[in-house]
């Protein structure tokens, strides 16, 4: 007789397969999360050393250094849940109380978006309170009609541009009614929430203690964003990725769910207002620049994203549909965005991050004077002489990277610290690691290839600049040349 499986056995087997897959995915997620964490820490270490030596960092490098430092501080409490048996079951509770507990490398794209949606919904009442206070102050201010029109546009979701923000800017001046130093405490708290500097412990303090702290925190937030604005202006917006555009707009409290073109236009408007001496920086936190109307923005969003923004994802279907009809239904055939990110996606992020870091490091190396001297000096004859000199000094064990650095630095007229940095960037290993003649020859060959590529890029850039200069000079030369009289 053949044994037949019962429905209960089939159900148990399905549950086992499902739970085993979930456990495997969780392990892979942790593995790739730690890999990305280690890579970010390594990159941050390189950037911190560069910063200590006086070399300025790009905006992308500075943000990675800040993010990696925060992740290192978060890792200590987070690792407790991984080490203590069965503590991982309390992790969701801890994340509910402390949302910033988990390091960013372990956060999926879906978790990051949900956190942004929650912050957006949490600040909704704070933004409403700021609009009410502005409306009250307009009644006692000059040019009330023009300012009221700007407030109407901002509250109804119409586009707000540079001219509108400039109209309301006198109210936000140092002695104006919307200044950080003059607004009452019940308005300061919503402003601090919109800026993201309000913490729970501020509510436990007496008003006399928390008010000055909140004002200082808001002004410090302004200072940090001003510094970031300057870097964005210097480096340009065209180099920003889609994710960086979203984060830059979100950090400034502007809409962040629009297209890349709209986000870039929005950010460009912000920088233009921030760079205008007649517009106090404080103005941008009361009235935000927007490229499109709110209705158009919501119409272009996928259904699921729009529901999250409205805060109605968890409501009953009938109630949700009624609320959606208020702002008109979007096309239900529209593709929704996929929020889930599995371990394979994290592995791809690790790979792309490492490739980007390697490209940036080798590009910098191609412009480094020390590496250029090393590339020119390290031919086969000099490498043989270098090993012979080290071994002739009574070296008993194998030749190490530290030995090479010590003897190579005087020959290339550089400090041992600079030579060591070149070895570190090309990941030659620790100072105590053994190095052979063949390894050093391969290292020298790689250095020469990097500098050849760097020279080609420099020639291309020079040719491009010459071409642009000729384009500018040609019309000027034609204008100064006297016209030949016609016969």
The 8 nearest C-alpha neighbors of each residue, nearest first, counted from 0:
[[1, 2, 3, 4, 5, 8, 6, 9],
 [0, 2, 3, 4, 5, 8, 6, 9],
 [3, 1, 0, 4, 5, 8, 6, 9],
 [2, 4, 1, 5, 0, 6, 8, 9],
 [5, 3, 8, 2, 6, 9, 7, 1],
 [4, 6, 8, 7, 9, 3, 10, 2],
 [5, 7, 9, 8, 10, 4, 11, 3],
 [6, 8, 10, 5, 9, 11, 4, 12],
 [9, 7, 11, 5, 10, 6, 4, 12],
 [10, 8, 6, 12, 11, 7, 13, 5],
 [9, 11, 7, 13, 8, 12, 6, 14],
 [12, 10, 14, 8, 13, 9, 15, 7],
 [11, 13, 15, 9, 14, 10, 8, 16],
 [14, 12, 10, 16, 11, 15, 17, 9],
 [13, 15, 17, 11, 12, 16, 18, 10],
 [16, 14, 12, 18, 17, 13, 19, 11],
 [17, 15, 19, 13, 14, 18, 20, 12],
 [16, 18, 14, 20, 15, 19, 13, 21],
 [19, 17, 21, 15, 20, 16, 22, 14],
 [18, 20, 22, 16, 21, 17, 15, 23],
 [21, 19, 23, 17, 18, 22, 24, 16],
 [20, 22, 18, 24, 19, 23, 25, 17],
 [23, 21, 25, 19, 20, 24, 18, 26],
 [24, 22, 20, 26, 25, 21, 19, 27],
 [23, 25, 27, 21, 26, 22, 28, 20],
 [26, 24, 28, 22, 23, 27, 21, 29],
 [25, 27, 29, 23, 28, 24, 30, 22],
 [28, 26, 30, 24, 29, 25, 342, 31],
 [27, 29, 342, 25, 26, 31, 30, 32],
 [30, 28, 32, 26, 27, 31, 33, 25],
 [29, 31, 27, 33, 32, 28, 26, 34],
 [32, 30, 34, 28, 33, 29, 346, 345],
 [31, 33, 105, 29, 104, 35, 30, 34],
 [32, 34, 36, 30, 31, 35, 37, 29],
 [35, 33, 31, 37, 36, 32, 38, 30],
 [34, 36, 38, 32, 349, 37, 33, 104],
 [35, 37, 33, 39, 34, 38, 104, 32],
 [38, 36, 40, 34, 35, 39, 33, 41],
 [37, 39, 35, 41, 40, 36, 34, 42],
 [38, 40, 42, 36, 41, 37, 43, 67],
 [41, 39, 43, 37, 38, 42, 67, 44],
 [42, 40, 38, 44, 39, 43, 37, 45],
 [41, 43, 39, 45, 44, 40, 38, 46],
 [42, 44, 64, 46, 40, 45, 41, 47],
 [45, 43, 41, 47, 42, 46, 40, 48],
 [46, 44, 42, 48, 43, 47, 49, 41],
 [45, 47, 49, 43, 48, 44, 50, 42],
 [48, 46, 50, 44, 49, 45, 43, 51],
 [49, 47, 51, 45, 50, 46, 44, 52],
 [48, 50, 46, 52, 47, 51, 54, 45],
 [49, 51, 47, 54, 53, 48, 52, 46],
 [52, 50, 48, 53, 49, 47, 54, 46],
 [51, 53, 49, 50, 54, 48, 47, 55],
 [54, 52, 50, 51, 55, 49, 48, 56],
 [53, 55, 50, 49, 52, 56, 51, 48],
 [56, 54, 50, 53, 57, 49, 52, 61],
 [57, 55, 60, 61, 58, 54, 50, 46],
 [56, 58, 60, 59, 61, 55, 230, 234],
 [59, 57, 61, 60, 62, 230, 56, 231],
 [58, 60, 62, 57, 61, 63, 56, 64],
 [61, 59, 63, 57, 58, 62, 56, 64],
 [62, 60, 58, 64, 63, 59, 56, 57],
 [61, 63, 65, 59, 64, 60, 66, 58],
 [62, 64, 66, 60, 65, 61, 67, 59],
 [63, 65, 43, 61, 67, 62, 66, 68],
 [66, 64, 62, 68, 63, 67, 61, 69],
 [67, 65, 63, 69, 68, 64, 62, 70],
 [66, 68, 70, 64, 69, 65, 40, 63],
 [69, 67, 71, 65, 70, 66, 64, 72],
 [68, 70, 72, 66, 71, 67, 73, 65],
 [71, 69, 102, 73, 67, 72, 68, 74],
 [70, 72, 68, 74, 69, 73, 67, 75],
 [73, 71, 69, 70, 74, 75, 68, 76],
 [74, 72, 70, 71, 75, 102, 100, 76],
 [73, 75, 77, 71, 72, 78, 76, 70],
 [74, 76, 78, 77, 73, 72, 79, 71],
 [77, 75, 79, 78, 74, 73, 80, 100],
 [76, 78, 74, 79, 75, 80, 101, 73],
 [79, 77, 81, 80, 75, 76, 74, 82],
 [78, 80, 82, 76, 81, 77, 83, 75],
 [81, 79, 86, 87, 78, 82, 83, 77],
 [80, 82, 78, 79, 83, 87, 86, 77],
 [83, 81, 79, 80, 78, 84, 86, 87],
 [82, 84, 86, 80, 79, 81, 85, 87],
 [85, 83, 86, 82, 81, 87, 80, 88],
 [84, 86, 87, 88, 83, 80, 89, 81],
 [87, 85, 80, 88, 84, 89, 83, 90],
 [86, 88, 80, 90, 89, 85, 81, 84],
 [87, 89, 86, 90, 85, 91, 92, 80],
 [90, 88, 87, 92, 86, 91, 93, 80],
 [89, 91, 93, 87, 92, 88, 94, 80],
 [92, 90, 94, 93, 89, 95, 88, 87],
 [93, 91, 95, 89, 90, 94, 96, 88],
 [94, 92, 90, 96, 95, 91, 97, 89],
 [95, 93, 98, 97, 91, 96, 92, 90],
 [94, 96, 92, 93, 97, 98, 91, 90],
 [95, 97, 93, 94, 98, 92, 91, 100],
 [96, 98, 94, 99, 100, 95, 93, 92],
 [99, 97, 94, 100, 95, 96, 101, 93],
 [100, 98, 97, 101, 94, 102, 73, 103],
 [101, 99, 98, 97, 73, 94, 102, 77],
 [100, 102, 99, 77, 103, 73, 105, 106],
 [103, 101, 70, 104, 105, 73, 74, 100],
 [102, 104, 106, 105, 101, 70, 66, 107],
 [105, 103, 32, 106, 102, 36, 35, 33],
 [106, 104, 32, 103, 102, 107, 101, 29],
 [107, 105, 103, 104, 110, 111, 108, 102],
 [108, 106, 110, 109, 340, 111, 105, 339],
 [107, 109, 111, 110, 340, 112, 338, 106],
 [108, 110, 338, 112, 107, 111, 339, 113],
 [111, 109, 113, 107, 108, 112, 106, 114],
 [110, 112, 108, 114, 109, 113, 107, 115],
 [111, 113, 115, 109, 114, 110, 116, 108],
 [112, 114, 116, 110, 115, 111, 109, 117],
 [115, 113, 117, 111, 112, 116, 110, 118],
 [114, 116, 112, 118, 113, 117, 119, 111],
 [115, 117, 113, 119, 114, 118, 308, 112],
 [118, 116, 114, 120, 119, 115, 121, 113],
 [119, 117, 121, 115, 120, 116, 122, 114],
 [118, 120, 116, 117, 122, 121, 115, 123],
 [119, 121, 117, 123, 122, 118, 116, 310],
 [122, 120, 118, 119, 123, 117, 124, 125],
 [121, 123, 125, 119, 120, 124, 193, 118],
 [122, 124, 120, 126, 125, 121, 127, 119],
 [125, 123, 127, 126, 122, 128, 121, 189],
 [124, 126, 189, 122, 128, 127, 123, 129],
 [127, 125, 129, 123, 128, 124, 122, 130],
 [126, 128, 124, 130, 125, 129, 131, 123],
 [129, 127, 131, 125, 126, 130, 124, 132],
 [130, 128, 126, 132, 131, 127, 133, 125],
 [129, 131, 133, 127, 128, 132, 134, 126],
 [132, 130, 128, 134, 129, 133, 127, 135],
 [131, 133, 135, 129, 134, 130, 128, 136],
 [134, 132, 130, 136, 135, 131, 129, 137],
 [133, 135, 131, 137, 132, 136, 130, 138],
 [136, 134, 132, 133, 137, 138, 131, 139],
 [135, 137, 133, 138, 134, 139, 132, 140],
 [138, 136, 140, 134, 139, 135, 143, 133],
 [137, 139, 136, 140, 135, 143, 134, 141],
 [140, 138, 137, 136, 141, 135, 143, 142],
 [139, 141, 137, 138, 143, 142, 136, 170],
 [140, 142, 143, 139, 137, 138, 144, 146],
 [143, 141, 144, 145, 146, 140, 137, 147],
 [142, 144, 146, 141, 145, 137, 147, 140],
 [145, 143, 147, 146, 142, 148, 141, 137],
 [146, 144, 148, 147, 143, 142, 149, 166],
 [145, 147, 149, 143, 148, 144, 167, 150],
 [148, 146, 150, 144, 149, 145, 143, 151],
 [147, 149, 151, 145, 146, 150, 152, 144],
 [150, 148, 152, 146, 151, 147, 163, 153],
 [151, 149, 147, 153, 152, 148, 154, 146],
 [150, 152, 148, 154, 149, 153, 155, 147],
 [153, 151, 157, 149, 155, 150, 154, 156],
 [152, 154, 150, 156, 151, 155, 157, 149],
 [153, 155, 151, 156, 152, 150, 130, 157],
 [156, 154, 152, 153, 157, 151, 293, 150],
 [155, 157, 293, 153, 292, 154, 152, 158],
 [156, 158, 292, 152, 155, 153, 293, 159],
 [159, 157, 292, 291, 289, 290, 160, 156],
 [160, 158, 288, 289, 163, 157, 153, 152],
 [161, 159, 163, 288, 162, 158, 164, 289],
 [160, 162, 164, 163, 165, 272, 268, 159],
 [163, 161, 165, 164, 160, 166, 159, 167],
 [164, 162, 166, 165, 160, 161, 149, 159],
 [163, 165, 161, 166, 167, 162, 168, 160],
 [164, 166, 168, 162, 163, 167, 278, 161],
 [167, 165, 163, 164, 168, 162, 146, 145],
 [166, 168, 164, 165, 146, 169, 170, 163],
 [167, 169, 165, 171, 170, 278, 166, 282],
 [170, 168, 172, 171, 167, 175, 166, 278],
 [171, 169, 175, 168, 172, 177, 176, 167],
 [172, 170, 177, 178, 175, 168, 282, 169],
 [173, 171, 175, 169, 174, 170, 279, 178],
 [172, 174, 178, 175, 171, 180, 179, 279],
 [175, 173, 172, 178, 176, 181, 171, 170],
 [176, 174, 170, 172, 171, 178, 177, 173],
 [175, 177, 178, 170, 181, 182, 171, 174],
 [178, 176, 171, 175, 170, 182, 179, 181],
 [179, 177, 171, 181, 180, 173, 175, 176],
 [178, 180, 181, 182, 177, 214, 187, 281],
 [179, 181, 178, 182, 214, 173, 174, 177],
 [182, 180, 178, 179, 176, 183, 177, 174],
 [183, 181, 179, 177, 178, 180, 186, 187],
 [184, 182, 186, 185, 187, 181, 180, 179],
 [183, 185, 187, 186, 188, 210, 182, 206],
 [184, 186, 183, 187, 188, 189, 182, 128],
 [187, 185, 184, 188, 183, 189, 182, 190],
 [186, 188, 184, 190, 189, 185, 191, 183],
 [187, 189, 191, 190, 186, 185, 192, 184],
 [190, 188, 125, 192, 191, 186, 187, 193],
 [191, 189, 193, 187, 192, 188, 194, 186],
 [192, 190, 194, 188, 197, 196, 189, 193],
 [193, 191, 195, 189, 197, 194, 190, 196],
 [192, 194, 190, 195, 191, 122, 189, 125],
 [195, 193, 191, 192, 196, 190, 217, 220],
 [196, 194, 192, 193, 197, 191, 198, 190],
 [197, 195, 191, 194, 192, 216, 198, 217],
 [196, 198, 192, 191, 195, 201, 199, 188],
 [199, 197, 200, 201, 196, 202, 192, 195],
 [200, 198, 201, 202, 197, 203, 204, 196],
 [199, 201, 203, 202, 198, 204, 197, 209],
 [202, 200, 199, 203, 204, 198, 209, 197],
 [201, 203, 200, 204, 199, 198, 209, 205],
 [202, 204, 200, 201, 205, 199, 209, 206],
 [205, 203, 201, 202, 209, 208, 206, 200],
 [206, 204, 208, 207, 209, 203, 202, 201],
 [205, 207, 209, 208, 210, 204, 184, 202],
 [206, 208, 205, 210, 209, 211, 204, 212],
 [209, 207, 206, 205, 210, 204, 211, 212],
 [208, 210, 212, 206, 201, 211, 204, 207],
 [209, 211, 213, 212, 206, 208, 207, 214],
 [212, 210, 214, 213, 209, 215, 208, 207],
 [211, 213, 209, 215, 210, 214, 216, 208],
 [212, 214, 216, 210, 215, 211, 209, 217],
 [215, 213, 211, 217, 216, 212, 218, 210],
 [214, 216, 212, 218, 213, 217, 219, 211],
 [215, 217, 213, 219, 214, 218, 212, 220],
 [218, 216, 220, 214, 219, 215, 191, 213],
 [217, 219, 221, 215, 220, 216, 214, 222],
 [220, 218, 222, 216, 221, 217, 215, 223],
 [221, 219, 217, 223, 218, 222, 216, 224],
 [220, 222, 218, 224, 219, 223, 225, 217],
 [221, 223, 219, 225, 220, 224, 218, 226],
 [224, 222, 226, 220, 225, 221, 219, 227],
 [223, 225, 227, 221, 226, 222, 228, 220],
 [226, 224, 228, 222, 227, 223, 221, 229],
 [225, 227, 223, 229, 224, 228, 222, 230],
 [226, 228, 224, 230, 225, 229, 231, 223],
 [229, 227, 225, 231, 226, 230, 224, 232],
 [228, 230, 232, 226, 227, 231, 233, 225],
 [229, 231, 233, 227, 232, 228, 234, 58],
 [232, 230, 228, 234, 229, 233, 235, 227],
 [231, 233, 229, 235, 230, 234, 228, 270],
 [234, 232, 230, 231, 235, 229, 228, 236],
 [233, 235, 231, 232, 230, 236, 238, 57],
 [236, 234, 232, 231, 237, 233, 238, 239],
 [237, 235, 238, 239, 231, 263, 234, 232],
 [236, 238, 239, 235, 263, 240, 234, 244],
 [239, 237, 236, 240, 235, 234, 243, 231],
 [240, 238, 237, 236, 243, 244, 241, 242],
 [239, 241, 243, 242, 244, 238, 237, 245],
 [242, 240, 244, 243, 259, 245, 239, 258],
 [241, 243, 245, 244, 240, 246, 239, 247],
 [244, 242, 246, 240, 245, 241, 239, 247],
 [243, 245, 241, 247, 242, 246, 239, 240],
 [244, 246, 255, 242, 248, 243, 247, 249],
 [245, 247, 249, 243, 248, 244, 250, 242],
 [246, 248, 244, 250, 249, 245, 243, 251],
 [249, 247, 253, 251, 245, 246, 250, 255],
 [248, 250, 246, 252, 251, 247, 255, 253],
 [251, 249, 247, 248, 252, 246, 253, 194],
 [252, 250, 248, 249, 253, 247, 194, 224],
 [251, 253, 249, 250, 248, 254, 193, 194],
 [254, 252, 248, 251, 249, 287, 255, 288],
 [255, 253, 256, 248, 249, 252, 257, 289],
 [254, 256, 245, 249, 248, 257, 253, 262],
 [257, 255, 254, 258, 245, 300, 296, 262],
 [256, 258, 255, 261, 262, 296, 259, 254],
 [259, 257, 261, 260, 262, 256, 255, 263],
 [258, 260, 262, 261, 263, 241, 257, 244],
 [261, 259, 263, 258, 262, 264, 257, 265],
 [260, 262, 264, 258, 263, 259, 265, 290],
 [263, 261, 265, 259, 264, 260, 266, 258],
 [262, 264, 266, 260, 265, 261, 267, 259],
 [265, 263, 267, 261, 266, 262, 260, 268],
 [264, 266, 262, 268, 263, 267, 290, 289],
 [267, 265, 269, 263, 268, 264, 262, 270],
 [266, 268, 264, 270, 269, 265, 263, 271],
 [269, 267, 271, 265, 266, 270, 264, 272],
 [268, 270, 266, 272, 267, 271, 273, 265],
 [271, 269, 273, 267, 272, 268, 274, 266],
 [270, 272, 268, 274, 269, 273, 267, 275],
 [271, 273, 269, 275, 274, 270, 268, 278],
 [274, 272, 270, 271, 275, 280, 269, 278],
 [273, 275, 271, 272, 270, 276, 278, 269],
 [276, 274, 272, 277, 278, 273, 271, 279],
 [275, 277, 278, 274, 279, 273, 272, 280],
 [278, 276, 275, 279, 165, 168, 169, 272],
 [277, 279, 168, 276, 275, 165, 280, 272],
 [280, 278, 281, 282, 172, 171, 168, 277],
 [281, 279, 282, 273, 283, 278, 221, 284],
 [280, 282, 279, 283, 284, 171, 178, 285],
 [283, 281, 280, 171, 285, 284, 279, 168],
 [282, 284, 286, 287, 281, 285, 280, 288],
 [285, 283, 282, 281, 286, 287, 252, 194],
 [284, 286, 282, 283, 287, 129, 281, 130],
 [287, 285, 283, 284, 282, 288, 153, 164],
 [286, 288, 283, 253, 289, 284, 285, 159],
 [289, 287, 159, 160, 265, 269, 268, 286],
 [290, 288, 159, 158, 265, 291, 287, 160],
 [289, 291, 158, 265, 261, 264, 288, 159],
 [292, 290, 158, 289, 293, 295, 296, 157],
 [291, 293, 157, 158, 295, 294, 156, 296],
 [292, 294, 156, 296, 295, 297, 157, 291],
 [293, 295, 297, 292, 296, 298, 156, 326],
 [296, 294, 298, 292, 293, 297, 299, 291],
 [295, 297, 293, 299, 294, 298, 292, 257],
 [298, 296, 294, 300, 299, 295, 293, 305],
 [297, 299, 295, 296, 300, 329, 294, 328],
 [300, 298, 296, 297, 295, 301, 329, 257],
 [299, 301, 297, 298, 305, 302, 304, 296],
 [300, 302, 335, 304, 303, 305, 333, 299],
 [303, 301, 305, 304, 306, 300, 335, 329],
 [304, 302, 306, 305, 301, 307, 335, 312],
 [305, 303, 307, 301, 306, 302, 308, 300],
 [304, 306, 308, 302, 303, 307, 300, 309],
 [305, 307, 309, 303, 312, 311, 308, 304],
 [308, 306, 310, 304, 309, 305, 312, 311],
 [307, 309, 305, 310, 306, 116, 304, 120],
 [310, 308, 306, 307, 311, 305, 120, 312],
 [309, 311, 307, 308, 312, 306, 120, 313],
 [310, 312, 314, 306, 309, 313, 319, 307],
 [313, 311, 306, 307, 314, 310, 319, 303],
 [312, 314, 311, 315, 310, 319, 316, 307],
 [313, 315, 311, 312, 319, 316, 318, 317],
 [316, 314, 318, 317, 319, 313, 312, 311],
 [315, 317, 319, 318, 320, 314, 321, 313],
 [318, 316, 320, 319, 315, 321, 314, 322],
 [319, 317, 321, 315, 320, 316, 322, 314],
 [318, 320, 316, 322, 321, 317, 314, 315],
 [321, 319, 323, 317, 322, 318, 316, 324],
 [320, 322, 318, 324, 319, 323, 317, 325],
 [321, 323, 319, 320, 325, 324, 318, 326],
 [322, 324, 320, 325, 321, 326, 319, 328],
 [325, 323, 327, 321, 326, 322, 328, 320],
 [324, 326, 323, 322, 327, 321, 328, 320],
 [325, 327, 324, 323, 328, 294, 322, 297],
 [328, 326, 324, 325, 323, 329, 298, 294],
 [329, 327, 324, 323, 330, 326, 298, 331],
 [328, 330, 298, 331, 327, 302, 299, 301],
 [331, 329, 332, 333, 328, 302, 298, 301],
 [330, 332, 333, 329, 302, 328, 334, 301],
 [333, 331, 330, 334, 329, 335, 302, 301],
 [332, 334, 331, 330, 335, 301, 302, 329],
 [335, 333, 332, 336, 301, 331, 302, 337],
 [336, 334, 301, 333, 337, 303, 302, 304],
 [337, 335, 338, 334, 301, 304, 303, 302],
 [336, 338, 339, 335, 340, 109, 334, 108],
 [337, 339, 109, 336, 108, 340, 112, 110],
 [340, 338, 109, 337, 341, 108, 107, 110],
 [339, 341, 107, 344, 108, 338, 342, 109],
 [340, 342, 344, 343, 339, 345, 28, 24],
 [341, 343, 28, 345, 344, 27, 346, 24],
 [344, 342, 346, 345, 341, 347, 340, 27],
 [345, 343, 347, 346, 342, 341, 340, 348],
 [346, 344, 348, 342, 347, 343, 31, 349],
 [345, 347, 343, 349, 344, 348, 31, 342],
 [346, 348, 344, 350, 345, 349, 351, 343],
 [347, 349, 345, 351, 346, 350, 352, 344],
 [350, 348, 346, 352, 35, 347, 351, 353],
 [349, 351, 347, 353, 348, 352, 346, 354],
 [352, 350, 354, 348, 353, 349, 347, 355],
 [353, 351, 355, 349, 354, 350, 348, 356],
 [352, 354, 356, 350, 351, 355, 357, 349],
 [355, 353, 351, 357, 356, 352, 358, 350],
 [356, 354, 352, 358, 353, 357, 351, 359],
 [355, 357, 353, 359, 354, 358, 360, 352],
 [356, 358, 360, 354, 359, 355, 361, 353],
 [359, 357, 355, 361, 356, 360, 362, 354],
 [358, 360, 362, 356, 357, 361, 355, 363],
 [359, 361, 357, 363, 362, 358, 356, 364],
 [360, 362, 364, 358, 363, 359, 357, 365],
 [363, 361, 359, 365, 364, 360, 358, 453],
 [364, 362, 360, 365, 361, 366, 359, 367],
 [363, 365, 361, 367, 366, 362, 360, 370],
 [364, 366, 450, 453, 362, 363, 449, 367],
 [365, 367, 364, 363, 368, 453, 362, 450],
 [366, 368, 364, 370, 369, 365, 371, 363],
 [369, 367, 371, 370, 372, 366, 365, 364],
 [370, 368, 372, 371, 367, 373, 413, 417],
 [369, 371, 373, 372, 367, 368, 374, 421],
 [372, 370, 368, 374, 369, 373, 375, 367],
 [373, 371, 369, 375, 370, 374, 411, 376],
 [372, 374, 370, 376, 371, 375, 377, 411],
 [373, 375, 371, 447, 446, 372, 376, 377],
 [376, 374, 372, 373, 377, 371, 378, 447],
 [375, 377, 373, 374, 378, 372, 381, 411],
 [378, 376, 374, 381, 443, 373, 382, 375],
 [377, 379, 381, 380, 376, 382, 375, 443],
 [378, 380, 382, 381, 383, 377, 440, 384],
 [381, 379, 383, 382, 378, 384, 377, 385],
 [380, 382, 384, 383, 378, 379, 377, 385],
 [381, 383, 385, 379, 384, 380, 377, 378],
 [382, 384, 380, 386, 385, 381, 387, 379],
 [385, 383, 381, 387, 382, 386, 388, 380],
 [384, 386, 382, 388, 383, 387, 381, 389],
 [387, 385, 389, 383, 388, 384, 390, 382],
 [386, 388, 384, 390, 385, 389, 391, 383],
 [389, 387, 391, 385, 386, 390, 384, 392],
 [388, 390, 386, 391, 392, 387, 385, 394],
 [389, 391, 394, 387, 392, 388, 393, 386],
 [392, 390, 388, 393, 389, 387, 394, 386],
 [393, 391, 389, 390, 394, 388, 387, 395],
 [394, 392, 391, 390, 395, 389, 396, 388],
 [393, 395, 390, 392, 396, 389, 391, 397],
 [394, 396, 393, 397, 390, 398, 392, 391],
 [395, 397, 394, 398, 399, 390, 393, 433],
 [396, 398, 433, 399, 395, 394, 434, 435],
 [397, 399, 433, 434, 402, 396, 400, 435],
 [400, 398, 433, 402, 434, 401, 432, 431],
 [399, 401, 430, 403, 402, 434, 432, 404],
 [402, 400, 430, 404, 399, 403, 405, 431],
 [403, 401, 405, 399, 400, 404, 406, 398],
 [402, 404, 400, 406, 401, 405, 407, 399],
 [405, 403, 401, 407, 402, 406, 408, 415],
 [404, 406, 402, 403, 407, 408, 401, 415],
 [407, 405, 403, 404, 408, 402, 409, 410],
 [406, 408, 404, 410, 403, 405, 409, 411],
 [407, 409, 413, 415, 410, 411, 414, 406],
 [410, 408, 412, 411, 407, 413, 406, 414],
 [411, 409, 407, 408, 412, 406, 413, 376],
 [410, 412, 408, 413, 409, 372, 373, 407],
 [413, 411, 409, 410, 408, 414, 372, 369],
 [414, 412, 408, 411, 409, 415, 369, 417],
 [413, 415, 416, 417, 408, 418, 412, 409],
 [414, 416, 418, 408, 417, 419, 404, 405],
 [417, 415, 419, 414, 418, 420, 413, 404],
 [416, 418, 420, 419, 414, 415, 413, 369],
 [419, 417, 415, 421, 420, 416, 404, 408],
 [418, 420, 416, 422, 417, 421, 415, 423],
 [421, 419, 423, 417, 418, 422, 424, 416],
 [422, 420, 424, 418, 423, 419, 370, 425],
 [421, 423, 419, 425, 420, 427, 424, 426],
 [422, 424, 426, 420, 421, 425, 419, 427],
 [425, 423, 421, 426, 422, 420, 360, 361],
 [424, 426, 422, 423, 427, 421, 361, 442],
 [427, 425, 423, 424, 428, 422, 429, 421],
 [428, 426, 422, 425, 423, 429, 424, 400],
 [427, 429, 426, 432, 430, 423, 422, 400],
 [428, 430, 432, 431, 427, 400, 423, 401],
 [429, 431, 401, 400, 432, 399, 428, 402],
 [430, 432, 429, 399, 400, 401, 433, 428],
 [433, 431, 399, 429, 430, 400, 428, 434],
 [432, 434, 399, 398, 397, 400, 431, 435],
 [435, 433, 399, 400, 398, 438, 432, 439],
 [436, 434, 438, 437, 439, 433, 398, 399],
 [435, 437, 439, 438, 440, 382, 434, 383],
 [438, 436, 440, 435, 439, 441, 434, 442],
 [439, 437, 441, 435, 440, 436, 442, 434],
 [438, 440, 442, 436, 441, 437, 443, 435],
 [441, 439, 437, 443, 442, 438, 436, 444],
 [442, 440, 444, 438, 439, 443, 445, 437],
 [441, 443, 439, 445, 440, 444, 438, 446],
 [444, 442, 446, 440, 445, 441, 374, 377],
 [443, 445, 441, 447, 446, 442, 440, 448],
 [446, 444, 448, 442, 443, 447, 441, 449],
 [445, 447, 443, 449, 444, 448, 374, 442],
 [446, 448, 450, 444, 374, 449, 445, 451],
 [447, 449, 451, 445, 446, 450, 452, 444],
 [450, 448, 446, 452, 447, 451, 365, 453],
 [451, 449, 453, 365, 447, 452, 448, 454],
 [450, 452, 448, 454, 453, 449, 447, 455],
 [451, 453, 455, 449, 450, 454, 448, 456],
 [454, 452, 450, 365, 456, 451, 455, 449],
 [453, 455, 457, 451, 456, 452, 450, 458],
 [456, 454, 458, 452, 453, 457, 459, 451],
 [455, 457, 459, 453, 458, 454, 460, 452],
 [458, 456, 454, 460, 459, 455, 461, 453],
 [459, 457, 461, 455, 456, 460, 462, 454],
 [458, 460, 456, 462, 457, 461, 463, 455],
 [459, 461, 463, 457, 458, 462, 456, 464],
 [462, 460, 458, 464, 463, 459, 457, 465],
 [463, 461, 465, 459, 464, 460, 458, 466],
 [462, 464, 460, 466, 461, 465, 459, 467],
 [465, 463, 467, 461, 466, 462, 468, 460],
 [466, 464, 468, 462, 467, 463, 469, 461],
 [465, 467, 463, 469, 464, 468, 462, 470],
 [466, 468, 470, 464, 469, 465, 463, 471],
 [469, 467, 465, 471, 470, 466, 464, 472],
 [468, 470, 472, 466, 471, 467, 473, 465],
 [471, 469, 467, 468, 473, 472, 466, 474],
 [470, 472, 468, 469, 473, 474, 467, 475],
 [471, 473, 469, 475, 470, 474, 476, 468],
 [472, 474, 476, 470, 475, 471, 469, 477],
 [475, 473, 477, 476, 472, 478, 471, 470],
 [474, 476, 478, 472, 473, 477, 479, 471],
 [477, 475, 473, 479, 478, 474, 472, 480],
 [478, 476, 474, 480, 475, 479, 473, 481],
 [477, 479, 475, 476, 480, 474, 481, 473],
 [478, 480, 476, 477, 481, 475, 474, 482],
 [479, 481, 477, 478, 476, 482, 475, 483],
 [482, 480, 479, 483, 478, 477, 484, 476],
 [481, 483, 484, 480, 485, 478, 479, 477],
 [484, 482, 485, 481, 480, 486, 477, 479],
 [485, 483, 482, 486, 481, 480, 479, 478],
 [484, 486, 483, 482, 481, 480, 477, 478],
 [485, 484, 483, 482, 481, 480, 477, 478]]
